[in-house]
Amino acid sequence: MKESTDTATDPTPTDPLTAVGVGPWQGEWPEGGQWDEELLAAGDTRNVVDAYRYWKHDAIVADLDTRRHPFHVAIENWQHDLNIGSVVRTANAFLAKEVHIIGRRRWNRRGAMVTDRYQHVRHHPTVEDFVAWAQGEELRIVGIDNFPDSVPLETYELPERCVLVFGQEGPGLTAEVHAAADATLSIAQFGSTRSMNASAAAAIAMHGWVRRHVFGQGI
């Protein structure tokens, strides 16, 4: 399902000021198939939560798969948007089921900070392919953009099973996605600019889903 070929561990930061994590395991090594002997011996400087320290990469992904949320995230990638990596990182933080790249297969992974290694990423070459997949999974397509017919995210009842779709920085969602969406939502803004950064909008929308369906907060 993931497009990249991953190694068992993340690259170790070379700058000691940016290094995070723990050193070699102290004392008798723990037992269990999830533990990575190389990490136990050398230390774990990956950007993972403490509960996953010293775990094998595949074991972390398998554990995440047991509790992923039922919402998906999709991003249009017609212009190699630099925001895509940041959206993937946020999707990992909120434990989205999958991230979908619509358009170009290659995307800028820099902003993902290697979180794409723990997040399932699926590619759709066209909007039509993406829409057919979503309909086959019985997921409602919810676009996030400022259109004349957009309704406020803050007062919209986000469905539990849905895919939140975000467009390119600048042009936003394409007309094809706009037409295919069950609803298009806007985010309330109070300053002088007419739009916000795509990765910031994605974070707000995903957090809105979490507030509603994880914490039970009504609109």
C-alpha positions, 0 to 999 in steps of 0.5 A: 500500500505504501509507495516507498521502500522503507528501512527498519529505522529512521535516519539518525540525526547528525546534529546533537542539538536536534537528536531526540530519543534514548540511548542503549537499553539499560539492563536485561533486554525485554522479550517479545517480537516487537523489539529491535535488537539493533535499537536496543543495543545502539539506542533509539533516536527516531521521532516516535512516542515513548511507547514505541521506543526500541520497537521494530518499524513493522511492529509499530505500523501493525500496532497503529493499524489496530486503532486507526480512525475511520477518516481518510485524507486526500491531497491533489498533487498537480503542481508538486505542492510542498505542503503535502509532506506536512499534511501527511505528518498531521495525518499521522498525528491524528491517526488517519486511516490512509492518505491519498495522493491524487495526480502526480505519483511523486510528492515532496516528502521533506515536510513529512519528517519520515512520518510517511513510514508509519502512514499508509499512502495510496496513489490515484492518478486521476480524480475519477479513479479517486472518486470511484475508490471512495464510492466503492468504500462508501466514504463521503467526500468532503472538500475543504476550500472557499467556494461560494457554496461552501458551508462552515466547517465549524457548524457542519456535522462531519461524518465519521466515515469520510475522506477530507480532500485538500487542493493545491496551495493557491488554486485550491480544489479542482472543479472536478473534486468540487463537483464530486464532493458531498459537501465543501467546507470553509474555515472561518477566518477573521483577518485580511487574507482570503485563504490560509496555508493548505497544511494549516487548513488540513490540521484544523479540519482533521482536529475538527473530526477528532473533536467530534468523533473521539471526544464527542464534542458537538458542533 
